[in-house]
Amino acid sequence: MPYPMPTGVSPRFSGYTEDFNAIAAALENVGHCVIEDVFNTQALALCRNYAAQLFQRLDTAYQNKKMTSGEQQAYFGTTYGFHSDQEGSYHLELFMDMIERSPLLDLFSFLLKGNIAAMHGPMLRRPNPTYPMMHLGLHCDGQVVEYAKQTARPEGEYTVWTPFCDVDLSAPGILLISNKFAHYSKNLKQFEDNKDIAFLFHHNAVREKFDSAEAASYSEQFWHHLSGLIKDYSADLYAPLLRVGSVVIIHRDIYYSDLVYPTMTQPRCSADIRFIGDFDKNINYVNKERGFIYKRYTRYLYDPYEQNTKRFHDLNAVIAHQQHQLYAHEDRLNTLQHHNQYPSKVLSQRKIRQKIRQMAKFLVYKLNMESMVRRLRQ
């Protein structure tokens, strides 16, 4: 391969409770880590098909010159979400349900010490190696820092990034910079002032004409500067290869980008979403973001745009979702009892039973509340 590869080795974990302390240490010391095989691959395949069709429609609109300048910026920045129509809503629910069935809610409750919120996403991305202008340059996240400041752990904001396919040398991956050059670090200015690096920062990407000549010039410069970046900072750079179903967790102060080589042949679809602690809902936030609040494994919808309506699901919806969660945990327990050959990789059966009992008690409480509300209304 004519282009050098980063030599940093990303910390990798299973994502279960015995790894939580090590995951926290990796996020503190390195700034990111890989959690392997935590997502359902069938759900990811459905999301991949949805994303591929979405971007195909966008490709057609671009080729037929039916995009405004703003739409072109979004198109080349590969920044989209699930649409609010029936098909998009179905796949959004599929994606969130996949998260809820994974160990990630337990992990973020541990990292953030309490209830959590999933916000600014899931965002769909598709860098295309055959058209290198179409990717994200170096940047760090912080879209929901305003909300994070109103949590018990203001510094706790994490991005979950997951590809919809295997990440190997045929499709664009992800490039992560060491915590040494994190947004708050004293070394960042040295890194940013390196003229061979500056071109790779996302805010420096010049996209004006969106034509083949601009793309050719951009591509040549991009690959030249990417090689320089890896040559100068190889040990402080990470480009983990991933199996579909794995995720990368990234602290908000870490700089990262898509990793694209000219020898790659396939586009890559992926999704990312932010996690923070539960925040104060009574503040009129400037940067309004919809999100999902998780309390005791129950999902609540937060929508700051609903000024005159309740921001959370009604009681019936909460009870229905609690029943769904309870049945899911019972199914998981039955599976573990039938296939108990890998107890080290999952929560112990005793803990699962305890969790089911807690959820059952919570469900009974909710049902009693519903009964009381009915009596008061009569």
Secondary structure, 3 states (H helix, E strand, C coil): CCCCCCCECCCEECCCHHHHHHHHHHHHHCCEEEECCCCCHHHHHHHHHHHHHHHHHHHHHHHCCCCCHHHHHHHHCCCEECCCCHHHHHHHHHHHHHHHCCCHHHHHHHHHCCCEEEEEEEEEECCCCCCCCCCCCEECCCCCHHHHCCCCCCCCEEEEEEECCCECCCCCEEEEECHHHCCCCCCHHHHHCCHHHHCCEHHHCCCCCCCHHHHHHHHHHHHHHHHHHHHHHHHHEECCCECCCCEEEEECCCCEEEECCCCCCCCCCEEEEEEEECCCCCCCCCCCCCEEEEECCEEEEECCCCCCCCCCCCHHHHHHHHHHHHHHHHHHHHHHHHCCCCHHHCCCHHHHHHHHHHHHHHHHHHHHHHHHHHHHHC
